[in-house]
Structure formats: structure tokens, C-alpha cells
Amino acid sequence: MKSISIKLSLTEDIKDLVRITSKYPYDIDLKSGRYIVDGKSILGIFSLNLNEPIEVEVHSDNCDDLLSELQQFVK
């Protein structure tokens, strides 16, 4: 499992994140505080506190391609 911290500022960022994560077969969780949602669920992401950094956990060790695409959200 690998993880990174990201920041989602705009609605467009959330749409792009879901578009990116949906291309990959791995399970992807987003954590904000005590809440965990599916990283492929746009409604789940909107339920998080987007004013705080979000931890992305990818349940795969071979996910460097996904992590490189997510670098645009790292702040």
C-alpha cells in the first residue's frame, strides 16, 4: 500500500481525480479526519472536508503510474 497527501481546491479538481482513479483497477481510499471514502466516488469525495489535506491510500505496491498522475494535486 502507498499513500500521498493531496489538496482539492476546485470542483474541477474532484472531477479530474475521479476520472484518473477510475482508470485503475486498485482500491483507492481517501481519508480526511476520521472519514474514509472510495477514491472513485464523486459523491463520497464531496462529503469530505475539502479545506484540509486529504490522504490518498492506494492498495497496491505497483501504482507508480497512478501516483505520477496524482502529482498535480500535491500541494
PDB file with SEQRES, HELIX, SHEET and CRYST1 records, atoms N, CA, C and O in Angstrom:
SEQRES   1 A   75  MET LYS SER ILE SER ILE LYS LEU SER LEU THR GLU ASP          
SEQRES   2 A   75  ILE LYS ASP LEU VAL ARG ILE THR SER LYS TYR PRO TYR          
SEQRES   3 A   75  ASP ILE ASP LEU LYS SER GLY ARG TYR ILE VAL ASP GLY          
SEQRES   4 A   75  LYS SER ILE LEU GLY ILE PHE SER LEU ASN LEU ASN GLU          
SEQRES   5 A   75  PRO ILE GLU VAL GLU VAL HIS SER ASP ASN CYS ASP ASP          
SEQRES   6 A   75  LEU LEU SER GLU LEU GLN GLN PHE VAL LYS                      
HELIX    1 AA1 THR A   11  THR A   21  1                                  11    
HELIX    2 AA2 ILE A   42  PHE A   46  1                                   5    
HELIX    3 AA3 ASP A   64  GLU A   69  1                                   6    
HELIX    4 AA4 LEU A   70  PHE A   73  5                                   4    
SHEET    1 AA1 4 LYS A   2  ILE A   6  0                                        
SHEET    2 AA1 4 ILE A  54  VAL A  58 -1                                        
SHEET    3 AA1 4 ILE A  28  SER A  32 -1                                        
SHEET    4 AA1 4 TYR A  35  ASP A  38 -1                                        
CRYST1    1.000    1.000    1.000  90.00  90.00  90.00 P 1           1          
ATOM      1  N   MET A   1       0.847  -1.176   0.000  1.00  0.00           N  
ATOM      2  CA  MET A   1       0.000   0.000   0.000  1.00  0.00           C  
ATOM      3  C   MET A   1       0.890   1.235   0.000  1.00  0.00           C  
ATOM      4  O   MET A   1       1.904   1.282   0.696  1.00  0.00           O  
ATOM      5  N   LYS A   2       0.500   2.238  -0.790  1.00  0.00           N  
ATOM      6  CA  LYS A   2       1.220   3.503  -0.851  1.00  0.00           C  
ATOM      7  C   LYS A   2       0.239   4.630  -0.574  1.00  0.00           C  
ATOM      8  O   LYS A   2      -0.961   4.497  -0.818  1.00  0.00           O  
ATOM      9  N   SER A   3       0.761   5.743  -0.061  1.00  0.00           N  
ATOM     10  CA  SER A   3      -0.127   6.873   0.213  1.00  0.00           C  
ATOM     11  C   SER A   3       0.577   8.194  -0.055  1.00  0.00           C  
ATOM     12  O   SER A   3       1.798   8.308   0.050  1.00  0.00           O  
ATOM     13  N   ILE A   4      -0.243   9.200  -0.407  1.00  0.00           N  
ATOM     14  CA  ILE A   4       0.227  10.567  -0.584  1.00  0.00           C  
ATOM     15  C   ILE A   4      -0.839  11.507  -0.035  1.00  0.00           C  
ATOM     16  O   ILE A   4      -1.990  11.113   0.158  1.00  0.00           O  
ATOM     17  N   SER A   5      -0.453  12.725   0.207  1.00  0.00           N  
ATOM     18  CA  SER A   5      -1.380  13.739   0.679  1.00  0.00           C  
ATOM     19  C   SER A   5      -1.656  14.709  -0.465  1.00  0.00           C  
ATOM     20  O   SER A   5      -0.733  15.164  -1.141  1.00  0.00           O  
ATOM     21  N   ILE A   6      -2.942  15.022  -0.676  1.00  0.00           N  
ATOM     22  CA  ILE A   6      -3.321  15.924  -1.764  1.00  0.00           C  
ATOM     23  C   ILE A   6      -4.238  17.017  -1.228  1.00  0.00           C  
ATOM     24  O   ILE A   6      -4.729  16.940  -0.102  1.00  0.00           O  
ATOM     25  N   LYS A   7      -4.458  18.031  -2.054  1.00  0.00           N  
ATOM     26  CA  LYS A   7      -5.384  19.112  -1.737  1.00  0.00           C  
ATOM     27  C   LYS A   7      -6.280  19.313  -2.947  1.00  0.00           C  
ATOM     28  O   LYS A   7      -5.796  19.484  -4.066  1.00  0.00           O  
ATOM     29  N   LEU A   8      -7.593  19.293  -2.718  1.00  0.00           N  
ATOM     30  CA  LEU A   8      -8.568  19.513  -3.782  1.00  0.00           C  
ATOM     31  C   LEU A   8      -9.223  20.866  -3.549  1.00  0.00           C  
ATOM     32  O   LEU A   8      -9.928  21.049  -2.556  1.00  0.00           O  
ATOM     33  N   SER A   9      -8.999  21.814  -4.448  1.00  0.00           N  
ATOM     34  CA  SER A   9      -9.487  23.175  -4.253  1.00  0.00           C  
ATOM     35  C   SER A   9     -10.753  23.483  -5.041  1.00  0.00           C  
ATOM     36  O   SER A   9     -11.617  24.225  -4.574  1.00  0.00           O  
ATOM     37  N   LEU A  10     -10.859  22.919  -6.221  1.00  0.00           N  
ATOM     38  CA  LEU A  10     -11.964  23.252  -7.113  1.00  0.00           C  
ATOM     39  C   LEU A  10     -12.806  22.027  -7.434  1.00  0.00           C  
ATOM     40  O   LEU A  10     -12.349  20.892  -7.303  1.00  0.00           O  
ATOM     41  N   THR A  11     -14.031  22.270  -7.852  1.00  0.00           N  
ATOM     42  CA  THR A  11     -14.897  21.173  -8.304  1.00  0.00           C  
ATOM     43  C   THR A  11     -14.248  20.437  -9.460  1.00  0.00           C  
ATOM     44  O   THR A  11     -14.369  19.218  -9.580  1.00  0.00           O  
ATOM     45  N   GLU A  12     -13.563  21.178 -10.303  1.00  0.00           N  
ATOM     46  CA  GLU A  12     -12.877  20.577 -11.457  1.00  0.00           C  
ATOM     47  C   GLU A  12     -11.786  19.605 -11.000  1.00  0.00           C  
ATOM     48  O   GLU A  12     -11.546  18.590 -11.654  1.00  0.00           O  
ATOM     49  N   ASP A  13     -11.121  19.917  -9.873  1.00  0.00           N  
ATOM     50  CA  ASP A  13     -10.108  19.017  -9.314  1.00  0.00           C  
ATOM     51  C   ASP A  13     -10.727  17.677  -8.928  1.00  0.00           C  
ATOM     52  O   ASP A  13     -10.135  16.623  -9.159  1.00  0.00           O  
ATOM     53  N   ILE A  14     -11.906  17.725  -8.348  1.00  0.00           N  
ATOM     54  CA  ILE A  14     -12.581  16.493  -7.919  1.00  0.00           C  
ATOM     55  C   ILE A  14     -12.961  15.659  -9.140  1.00  0.00           C  
ATOM     56  O   ILE A  14     -12.774  14.442  -9.143  1.00  0.00           O  
ATOM     57  N   LYS A  15     -13.487  16.300 -10.163  1.00  0.00           N  
ATOM     58  CA  LYS A  15     -13.841  15.587 -11.400  1.00  0.00           C  
ATOM     59  C   LYS A  15     -12.605  14.937 -12.017  1.00  0.00           C  
ATOM     60  O   LYS A  15     -12.657  13.788 -12.456  1.00  0.00           O  
ATOM     61  N   ASP A  16     -11.500  15.673 -12.050  1.00  0.00           N  
ATOM     62  CA  ASP A  16     -10.259  15.128 -12.612  1.00  0.00           C  
ATOM     63  C   ASP A  16      -9.751  13.960 -11.780  1.00  0.00           C  
ATOM     64  O   ASP A  16      -9.296  12.959 -12.334  1.00  0.00           O  
ATOM     65  N   LEU A  17      -9.822  14.074 -10.464  1.00  0.00           N  
ATOM     66  CA  LEU A  17      -9.373  12.990  -9.587  1.00  0.00           C  
ATOM     67  C   LEU A  17     -10.168  11.715  -9.841  1.00  0.00           C  
ATOM     68  O   LEU A  17      -9.588  10.635  -9.959  1.00  0.00           O  
ATOM     69  N   VAL A  18     -11.484  11.832  -9.924  1.00  0.00           N  
ATOM     70  CA  VAL A  18     -12.330  10.651 -10.163  1.00  0.00           C  
ATOM     71  C   VAL A  18     -12.056  10.064 -11.545  1.00  0.00           C  
ATOM     72  O   VAL A  18     -12.037   8.844 -11.709  1.00  0.00           O  
ATOM     73  N   ARG A  19     -11.847  10.920 -12.527  1.00  0.00           N  
ATOM     74  CA  ARG A  19     -11.526  10.437 -13.884  1.00  0.00           C  
ATOM     75  C   ARG A  19     -10.217   9.647 -13.869  1.00  0.00           C  
ATOM     76  O   ARG A  19     -10.114   8.598 -14.506  1.00  0.00           O  
ATOM     77  N   ILE A  20      -9.228  10.147 -13.149  1.00  0.00           N  
ATOM     78  CA  ILE A  20      -7.934   9.471 -13.068  1.00  0.00           C  
ATOM     79  C   ILE A  20      -8.044   8.162 -12.298  1.00  0.00           C  
ATOM     80  O   ILE A  20      -7.597   7.123 -12.784  1.00  0.00           O  
ATOM     81  N   THR A  21      -8.629   8.195 -11.112  1.00  0.00           N  
ATOM     82  CA  THR A  21      -8.678   6.987 -10.271  1.00  0.00           C  
ATOM     83  C   THR A  21      -9.538   5.892 -10.888  1.00  0.00           C  
ATOM     84  O   THR A  21      -9.282   4.708 -10.668  1.00  0.00           O  
ATOM     85  N   SER A  22     -10.546   6.270 -11.652  1.00  0.00           N  
ATOM     86  CA  SER A  22     -11.433   5.268 -12.260  1.00  0.00           C  
ATOM     87  C   SER A  22     -10.742   4.439 -13.332  1.00  0.00           C  
ATOM     88  O   SER A  22     -11.233   3.368 -13.691  1.00  0.00           O  
ATOM     89  N   LYS A  23      -9.615   4.910 -13.850  1.00  0.00           N  
ATOM     90  CA  LYS A  23      -8.883   4.169 -14.881  1.00  0.00           C  
ATOM     91  C   LYS A  23      -8.103   2.983 -14.321  1.00  0.00           C  
ATOM     92  O   LYS A  23      -7.680   2.107 -15.074  1.00  0.00           O  
ATOM     93  N   TYR A  24      -7.913   2.952 -13.006  1.00  0.00           N  
ATOM     94  CA  TYR A  24      -7.034   1.952 -12.407  1.00  0.00           C  
ATOM     95  C   TYR A  24      -7.832   0.903 -11.643  1.00  0.00           C  
ATOM     96  O   TYR A  24      -8.865   1.219 -11.054  1.00  0.00           O  
ATOM     97  N   PRO A  25      -7.359  -0.353 -11.649  1.00  0.00           N  
ATOM     98  CA  PRO A  25      -8.111  -1.438 -11.012  1.00  0.00           C  
ATOM     99  C   PRO A  25      -7.924  -1.513  -9.495  1.00  0.00           C  
ATOM    100  O   PRO A  25      -8.635  -2.269  -8.834  1.00  0.00           O  
ATOM    101  N   TYR A  26      -6.996  -0.757  -8.932  1.00  0.00           N  
ATOM    102  CA  TYR A  26      -6.732  -0.883  -7.499  1.00  0.00           C  
ATOM    103  C   TYR A  26      -7.829  -0.218  -6.672  1.00  0.00           C  
ATOM    104  O   TYR A  26      -8.549   0.662  -7.145  1.00  0.00           O  
ATOM    105  N   ASP A  27      -7.933  -0.671  -5.414  1.00  0.00           N  
ATOM    106  CA  ASP A  27      -8.791   0.013  -4.457  1.00  0.00           C  
ATOM    107  C   ASP A  27      -8.059   1.267  -4.010  1.00  0.00           C  
ATOM    108  O   ASP A  27      -6.868   1.229  -3.701  1.00  0.00           O  
ATOM    109  N   ILE A  28      -8.782   2.376  -3.979  1.00  0.00           N  
ATOM    110  CA  ILE A  28      -8.204   3.659  -3.598  1.00  0.00           C  
ATOM    111  C   ILE A  28      -9.121   4.290  -2.559  1.00  0.00           C  
ATOM    112  O   ILE A  28     -10.309   4.494  -2.809  1.00  0.00           O  
ATOM    113  N   ASP A  29      -8.564   4.595  -1.395  1.00  0.00           N  
ATOM    114  CA  ASP A  29      -9.327   5.226  -0.320  1.00  0.00           C  
ATOM    115  C   ASP A  29      -8.830   6.648  -0.115  1.00  0.00           C  
ATOM    116  O   ASP A  29      -7.640   6.929  -0.256  1.00  0.00           O  
ATOM    117  N   LEU A  30      -9.759   7.544   0.222  1.00  0.00           N  
ATOM    118  CA  LEU A  30      -9.411   8.904   0.592  1.00  0.00           C  
ATOM    119  C   LEU A  30      -9.786   9.090   2.052  1.00  0.00           C  
ATOM    120  O   LEU A  30     -10.889   8.736   2.467  1.00  0.00           O  
ATOM    121  N   LYS A  31      -8.863   9.648   2.829  1.00  0.00           N  
ATOM    122  CA  LYS A  31      -9.087   9.860   4.262  1.00  0.00           C  
ATOM    123  C   LYS A  31      -9.016  11.340   4.584  1.00  0.00           C  
ATOM    124  O   LYS A  31      -8.109  12.051   4.150  1.00  0.00           O  
ATOM    125  N   SER A  32      -9.991  11.782   5.354  1.00  0.00           N  
ATOM    126  CA  SER A  32      -9.995  13.143   5.869  1.00  0.00           C  
ATOM    127  C   SER A  32     -10.526  13.062   7.287  1.00  0.00           C  
ATOM    128  O   SER A  32     -11.701  12.771   7.508  1.00  0.00           O  
ATOM    129  N   GLY A  33      -9.645  13.323   8.248  1.00  0.00           N  
ATOM    130  CA  GLY A  33     -10.049  13.156   9.643  1.00  0.00           C  
ATOM    131  C   GLY A  33     -10.356  11.703   9.919  1.00  0.00           C  
ATOM    132  O   GLY A  33      -9.531  10.830   9.652  1.00  0.00           O  
ATOM    133  N   ARG A  34     -11.521  11.438  10.444  1.00  0.00           N  
ATOM    134  CA  ARG A  34     -11.896  10.049  10.740  1.00  0.00           C  
ATOM    135  C   ARG A  34     -12.739   9.413   9.641  1.00  0.00           C  
ATOM    136  O   ARG A  34     -13.201   8.281   9.782  1.00  0.00           O  
ATOM    137  N   TYR A  35     -12.938  10.145   8.542  1.00  0.00           N  
ATOM    138  CA  TYR A  35     -13.759   9.648   7.449  1.00  0.00           C  
ATOM    139  C   TYR A  35     -12.901   9.032   6.343  1.00  0.00           C  
ATOM    140  O   TYR A  35     -11.835   9.544   6.002  1.00  0.00           O  
ATOM    141  N   ILE A  36     -13.393   7.927   5.795  1.00  0.00           N  
ATOM    142  CA  ILE A  36     -12.734   7.240   4.682  1.00  0.00           C  
ATOM    143  C   ILE A  36     -13.792   7.002   3.607  1.00  0.00           C  
ATOM    144  O   ILE A  36     -14.867   6.470   3.885  1.00  0.00           O  
ATOM    145  N   VAL A  37     -13.469   7.404   2.371  1.00  0.00           N  
ATOM    146  CA  VAL A  37     -14.399   7.188   1.264  1.00  0.00           C  
ATOM    147  C   VAL A  37     -13.666   6.546   0.096  1.00  0.00           C  
ATOM    148  O   VAL A  37     -12.437   6.567   0.030  1.00  0.00           O  
ATOM    149  N   ASP A  38     -14.426   5.985  -0.812  1.00  0.00           N  
ATOM    150  CA  ASP A  38     -13.880   5.387  -2.031  1.00  0.00           C  
ATOM    151  C   ASP A  38     -13.346   6.498  -2.935  1.00  0.00           C  
ATOM    152  O   ASP A  38     -14.059   7.458  -3.224  1.00  0.00           O  
ATOM    153  N   GLY A  39     -12.111   6.373  -3.376  1.00  0.00           N  
ATOM    154  CA  GLY A  39     -11.482   7.377  -4.224  1.00  0.00           C  
ATOM    155  C   GLY A  39     -12.047   7.452  -5.626  1.00  0.00           C  
ATOM    156  O   GLY A  39     -11.631   8.302  -6.414  1.00  0.00           O  
ATOM    157  N   LYS A  40     -12.984   6.583  -5.951  1.00  0.00           N  
ATOM    158  CA  LYS A  40     -13.609   6.595  -7.269  1.00  0.00           C  
ATOM    159  C   LYS A  40     -15.044   7.111  -7.199  1.00  0.00           C  
ATOM    160  O   LYS A  40     -15.765   7.091  -8.197  1.00  0.00           O  
ATOM    161  N   SER A  41     -15.457   7.572  -6.019  1.00  0.00           N  
ATOM    162  CA  SER A  41     -16.825   8.029  -5.790  1.00  0.00           C  
ATOM    163  C   SER A  41     -16.876   9.548  -5.674  1.00  0.00           C  
ATOM    164  O   SER A  41     -16.383  10.120  -4.702  1.00  0.00           O  
ATOM    165  N   ILE A  42     -17.471  10.194  -6.665  1.00  0.00           N  
ATOM    166  CA  ILE A  42     -17.536  11.650  -6.639  1.00  0.00           C  
ATOM    167  C   ILE A  42     -18.385  12.134  -5.466  1.00  0.00           C  
ATOM    168  O   ILE A  42     -18.051  13.139  -4.838  1.00  0.00           O  
ATOM    169  N   LEU A  43     -19.470  11.437  -5.166  1.00  0.00           N  
ATOM    170  CA  LEU A  43     -20.307  11.840  -4.032  1.00  0.00           C  
ATOM    171  C   LEU A  43     -19.578  11.643  -2.708  1.00  0.00           C  
ATOM    172  O   LEU A  43     -19.709  12.455  -1.792  1.00  0.00           O  
ATOM    173  N   GLY A  44     -18.815  10.568  -2.614  1.00  0.00           N  
ATOM    174  CA  GLY A  44     -18.040  10.328  -1.404  1.00  0.00           C  
ATOM    175  C   GLY A  44     -17.015  11.425  -1.178  1.00  0.00           C  
ATOM    176  O   GLY A  44     -16.824  11.873  -0.048  1.00  0.00           O  
ATOM    177  N   ILE A  45     -16.357  11.861  -2.236  1.00  0.00           N  
ATOM    178  CA  ILE A  45     -15.339  12.901  -2.118  1.00  0.00           C  
ATOM    179  C   ILE A  45     -15.973  14.223  -1.686  1.00  0.00           C  
ATOM    180  O   ILE A  45     -15.395  14.948  -0.877  1.00  0.00           O  
ATOM    181  N   PHE A  46     -17.147  14.539  -2.213  1.00  0.00           N  
ATOM    182  CA  PHE A  46     -17.823  15.778  -1.820  1.00  0.00           C  
ATOM    183  C   PHE A  46     -18.248  15.753  -0.353  1.00  0.00           C  
ATOM    184  O   PHE A  46     -18.502  16.810   0.225  1.00  0.00           O  
ATOM    185  N   SER A  47     -18.331  14.587   0.255  1.00  0.00           N  
ATOM    186  CA  SER A  47     -18.715  14.512   1.669  1.00  0.00           C  
ATOM    187  C   SER A  47     -17.539  14.780   2.610  1.00  0.00           C  
ATOM    188  O   SER A  47     -17.735  14.916   3.818  1.00  0.00           O  
ATOM    189  N   LEU A  48     -16.316  14.857   2.067  1.00  0.00           N  
ATOM    190  CA  LEU A  48     -15.135  15.115   2.891  1.00  0.00           C  
ATOM    191  C   LEU A  48     -14.954  16.608   3.135  1.00  0.00           C  
ATOM    192  O   LEU A  48     -15.500  17.444   2.415  1.00  0.00           O  
ATOM    193  N   ASN A  49     -14.174  16.923   4.166  1.00  0.00           N  
ATOM    194  CA  ASN A  49     -13.791  18.308   4.430  1.00  0.00           C  
ATOM    195  C   ASN A  49     -12.673  18.676   3.458  1.00  0.00           C  
ATOM    196  O   ASN A  49     -11.524  18.281   3.655  1.00  0.00           O  
ATOM    197  N   LEU A  50     -12.997  19.418   2.428  1.00  0.00           N  
ATOM    198  CA  LEU A  50     -12.038  19.734   1.382  1.00  0.00           C  
ATOM    199  C   LEU A  50     -11.143  20.923   1.733  1.00  0.00           C  
ATOM    200  O   LEU A  50     -10.280  21.305   0.943  1.00  0.00           O  
ATOM    201  N   ASN A  51     -11.346  21.504   2.910  1.00  0.00           N  
ATOM    202  CA  ASN A  51     -10.476  22.588   3.375  1.00  0.00           C  
ATOM    203  C   ASN A  51      -9.182  22.050   3.969  1.00  0.00           C  
ATOM    204  O   ASN A  51      -8.224  22.800   4.160  1.00  0.00           O  
ATOM    205  N   GLU A  52      -9.151  20.769   4.258  1.00  0.00           N  
ATOM    206  CA  GLU A  52      -7.983  20.112   4.844  1.00  0.00           C  
ATOM    207  C   GLU A  52      -7.319  19.217   3.794  1.00  0.00           C  
ATOM    208  O   GLU A  52      -7.970  18.788   2.840  1.00  0.00           O  
ATOM    209  N   PRO A  53      -6.025  18.936   3.968  1.00  0.00           N  
ATOM    210  CA  PRO A  53      -5.383  17.957   3.069  1.00  0.00           C  
ATOM    211  C   PRO A  53      -6.052  16.587   3.188  1.00  0.00           C  
ATOM    212  O   PRO A  53      -6.552  16.217   4.251  1.00  0.00           O  
ATOM    213  N   ILE A  54      -6.053  15.852   2.096  1.00  0.00           N  
ATOM    214  CA  ILE A  54      -6.688  14.530   2.041  1.00  0.00           C  
ATOM    215  C   ILE A  54      -5.594  13.497   1.793  1.00  0.00           C  
ATOM    216  O   ILE A  54      -4.730  13.681   0.936  1.00  0.00           O  
ATOM    217  N   GLU A  55      -5.646  12.420   2.550  1.00  0.00           N  
ATOM    218  CA  GLU A  55      -4.684  11.331   2.396  1.00  0.00           C  
ATOM    219  C   GLU A  55      -5.248  10.320   1.396  1.00  0.00           C  
ATOM    220  O   GLU A  55      -6.364   9.828   1.561  1.00  0.00           O  
ATOM    221  N   VAL A  56      -4.470  10.019   0.366  1.00  0.00           N  
ATOM    222  CA  VAL A  56      -4.868   9.030  -0.644  1.00  0.00           C  
ATOM    223  C   VAL A  56      -4.100   7.749  -0.346  1.00  0.00           C  
ATOM    224  O   VAL A  56      -2.870   7.748  -0.312  1.00  0.00           O  
ATOM    225  N   GLU A  57      -4.833   6.656  -0.128  1.00  0.00           N  
ATOM    226  CA  GLU A  57      -4.211   5.348   0.099  1.00  0.00           C  
ATOM    227  C   GLU A  57      -4.552   4.432  -1.063  1.00  0.00           C  
ATOM    228  O   GLU A  57      -5.720   4.163  -1.345  1.00  0.00           O  
ATOM    229  N   VAL A  58      -3.510   3.960  -1.727  1.00  0.00           N  
ATOM    230  CA  VAL A  58      -3.681   3.059  -2.867  1.00  0.00           C  
ATOM    231  C   VAL A  58      -3.303   1.662  -2.402  1.00  0.00           C  
ATOM    232  O   VAL A  58      -2.199   1.444  -1.904  1.00  0.00           O  
ATOM    233  N   HIS A  59      -4.208   0.729  -2.562  1.00  0.00           N  
ATOM    234  CA  HIS A  59      -3.999  -0.639  -2.085  1.00  0.00           C  
ATOM    235  C   HIS A  59      -3.295  -1.484  -3.149  1.00  0.00           C  
ATOM    236  O   HIS A  59      -3.821  -2.488  -3.629  1.00  0.00           O  
ATOM    237  N   SER A  60      -2.096  -1.042  -3.497  1.00  0.00           N  
ATOM    238  CA  SER A  60      -1.251  -1.745  -4.443  1.00  0.00           C  
ATOM    239  C   SER A  60       0.161  -1.205  -4.279  1.00  0.00           C  
ATOM    240  O   SER A  60       0.346  -0.033  -3.951  1.00  0.00           O  
ATOM    241  N   ASP A  61       1.155  -2.052  -4.506  1.00  0.00           N  
ATOM    242  CA  ASP A  61       2.535  -1.593  -4.450  1.00  0.00           C  
ATOM    243  C   ASP A  61       3.057  -1.200  -5.826  1.00  0.00           C  
ATOM    244  O   ASP A  61       4.109  -0.570  -5.937  1.00  0.00           O  
ATOM    245  N   ASN A  62       2.330  -1.565  -6.865  1.00  0.00           N  
ATOM    246  CA  ASN A  62       2.735  -1.261  -8.239  1.00  0.00           C  
ATOM    247  C   ASN A  62       1.831  -0.180  -8.823  1.00  0.00           C  
ATOM    248  O   ASN A  62       1.139  -0.403  -9.817  1.00  0.00           O  
ATOM    249  N   CYS A  63       1.845   0.988  -8.195  1.00  0.00           N  
ATOM    250  CA  CYS A  63       0.923   2.042  -8.607  1.00  0.00           C  
ATOM    251  C   CYS A  63       1.643   3.349  -8.919  1.00  0.00           C  
ATOM    252  O   CYS A  63       1.059   4.424  -8.776  1.00  0.00           O  
ATOM    253  N   ASP A  64       2.890   3.273  -9.339  1.00  0.00           N  
ATOM    254  CA  ASP A  64       3.656   4.483  -9.614  1.00  0.00           C  
ATOM    255  C   ASP A  64       3.042   5.315 -10.736  1.00  0.00           C  
ATOM    256  O   ASP A  64       3.147   6.542 -10.722  1.00  0.00           O  
ATOM    257  N   ASP A  65       2.402   4.666 -11.707  1.00  0.00           N  
ATOM    258  CA  ASP A  65       1.747   5.398 -12.787  1.00  0.00           C  
ATOM    259  C   ASP A  65       0.602   6.257 -12.254  1.00  0.00           C  
ATOM    260  O   ASP A  65       0.443   7.406 -12.665  1.00  0.00           O  
ATOM    261  N   LEU A  66      -0.194   5.702 -11.339  1.00  0.00           N  
ATOM    262  CA  LEU A  66      -1.278   6.461 -10.721  1.00  0.00           C  
ATOM    263  C   LEU A  66      -0.715   7.603  -9.879  1.00  0.00           C  
ATOM    264  O   LEU A  66      -1.196   8.732  -9.970  1.00  0.00           O  
ATOM    265  N   LEU A  67       0.288   7.324  -9.069  1.00  0.00           N  
ATOM    266  CA  LEU A  67       0.861   8.359  -8.207  1.00  0.00           C  
ATOM    267  C   LEU A  67       1.457   9.502  -9.015  1.00  0.00           C  
ATOM    268  O   LEU A  67       1.397  10.654  -8.587  1.00  0.00           O  
ATOM    269  N   SER A  68       2.026   9.206 -10.169  1.00  0.00           N  
ATOM    270  CA  SER A  68       2.567  10.279 -11.005  1.00  0.00           C  
ATOM    271  C   SER A  68       1.447  11.157 -11.564  1.00  0.00           C  
ATOM    272  O   SER A  68       1.625  12.368 -11.699  1.00  0.00           O  
ATOM    273  N   GLU A  69       0.299  10.564 -11.891  1.00  0.00           N  
ATOM    274  CA  GLU A  69      -0.843  11.354 -12.368  1.00  0.00           C  
ATOM    275  C   GLU A  69      -1.434  12.219 -11.267  1.00  0.00           C  
ATOM    276  O   GLU A  69      -1.977  13.290 -11.538  1.00  0.00           O  
ATOM    277  N   LEU A  70      -1.331  11.756 -10.018  1.00  0.00           N  
ATOM    278  CA  LEU A  70      -1.895  12.496  -8.891  1.00  0.00           C  
ATOM    279  C   LEU A  70      -0.993  13.623  -8.412  1.00  0.00           C  
ATOM    280  O   LEU A  70      -1.394  14.403  -7.548  1.00  0.00           O  
ATOM    281  N   GLN A  71       0.207  13.725  -8.949  1.00  0.00           N  
ATOM    282  CA  GLN A  71       1.133  14.775  -8.516  1.00  0.00           C  
ATOM    283  C   GLN A  71       0.582  16.186  -8.737  1.00  0.00           C  
ATOM    284  O   GLN A  71       0.985  17.119  -8.041  1.00  0.00           O  
ATOM    285  N   GLN A  72      -0.321  16.351  -9.682  1.00  0.00           N  
ATOM    286  CA  GLN A  72      -0.902  17.669  -9.922  1.00  0.00           C  
ATOM    287  C   GLN A  72      -1.715  18.173  -8.738  1.00  0.00           C  
ATOM    288  O   GLN A  72      -1.960  19.374  -8.625  1.00  0.00           O  
ATOM    289  N   PHE A  73      -2.139  17.263  -7.846  1.00  0.00           N  
ATOM    290  CA  PHE A  73      -2.946  17.639  -6.686  1.00  0.00           C  
ATOM    291  C   PHE A  73      -2.116  17.804  -5.416  1.00  0.00           C  
ATOM    292  O   PHE A  73      -2.643  18.231  -4.389  1.00  0.00           O  
ATOM    293  N   VAL A  74      -0.843  17.475  -5.470  1.00  0.00           N  
ATOM    294  CA  VAL A  74       0.016  17.590  -4.294  1.00  0.00           C  
ATOM    295  C   VAL A  74       0.341  19.065  -4.100  1.00  0.00           C  
ATOM    296  O   VAL A  74       0.802  19.739  -5.021  1.00  0.00           O  
ATOM    297  N   LYS A  75       0.097  19.551  -2.898  1.00  0.00           N  
ATOM    298  CA  LYS A  75       0.343  20.978  -2.602  1.00  0.00           C  
ATOM    299  C   LYS A  75       1.391  21.104  -1.505  1.00  0.00           C  
ATOM    300  O   LYS A  75       1.742  22.216  -1.110  1.00  0.00           O  
TER     301      LYS A  75                                                      
END                                                                             
